[in-house]
Amino acid sequence: MTLQLDMIQTIALAVVVLFLGQTLRKRISFLEKYCIPAPVIGGLIFACLALVLKQTGIMSFEMDTTLQKVLMTAFFTTVGFTASFRLLKKGGIQVFIFLGLAVVLVVLQNIVGVSLAKVFNLNPLIGLATGSVPMTGGHGTSGAFAPIFEKAGAAGATTVAMAAATFGLIMGSMIGGPLGKRLIEKNGLTQKKAQHTSTSNGVSAEDTTKALNGNHFATAASQIILAMGLGTIISLILQSTGLTFPPYIGGMFAAAIMRNLSDSTGSFKVCMDEIDILGNTALSLFLSMALMGLKLWELAELAIPMIVMLVAQTALMGLFAYFITFNLMGKDYEAAVLASGHCGFGMGATPNAIANMETISGKFGPAPAAFFILPLVGSLFIDFFNAGVITTFMNFFK
């Protein structure tokens, strides 16, 4: 029997899956410790259930994923609004250096993935599905690019990318803390804990919660929709080049243009707090729907190659952070904390990076520069550069 769900039923089921993931994350410390997103938890559970039902011949699901594409575009459009070049310049030379290192890592992750795919005689796009797409990009980028890989002939790319992204979240958190601790102790960089009321990132511990304005939500939603609409025009122009681009790229560019016009002219305000909330909501629902649709049975024949590829990506991340990030960011205490954080967002997401750095700074002392540099690069700018690098590799190997 095939259970067919229309557009509304599919997103309603995605909400149920999201709530399930949130509940389990609160109750299982392992999931909280490694910052596993709630939609990933619930989505994987549903995918496993779908696998059992399909393999036993009881039931299969057919879902209308129209809204999944809308939510994906909405999320990446909100990412575009974070690309403030005024903030980038304010961060100074170290921000540019760290951004450069992050981009170099992205390129290396894809080279490793494609090279190993060729060793195993697999489609090179499967290699990209274990490269910077799931590693630096995480589940969001995986959900956006992997379906494009599948359309280009890389069967199973979505399942591979999502599995790799989940692996990256765990391993990035596991190797970051020990690596930072090793760098600090080996190089004698230990600092005493600060004896003042500040958080580990040097920000005052007083409550900085801001009240949200209901009217601003309407403005933020309108700005997102406007950028998405303008983005369709930009996407058409880009597609006319004959190259393949992810469907969200136009919205991302339109949002970036709007943000920087706001910064430079002051003629209108971009409601970033509300845009962030709407973006996170769109991401959670998008990921729930993407994970619900995983075809886990496609992993069987790729099991051994995937293990080798993911171990290689873990080794690359550890070696890069230890020898490259630490040395080029100054070989000091802040550099060691940054190297620990780089493992988190280079294989998982910015929250994993922050968790790594908080663990180190909680033991050895505050690292305010590291806590400024990494979120600026990891949350705001790396998605732009990663998308560009992935698109370049994809068009070369498709």
Order of alpha helices (4+ residues) and beta strands (2+ residues): beta-alpha-alpha-alpha-beta-alpha-alpha-alpha-alpha-alpha-alpha-alpha-alpha-alpha-alpha-alpha-alpha-alpha-alpha
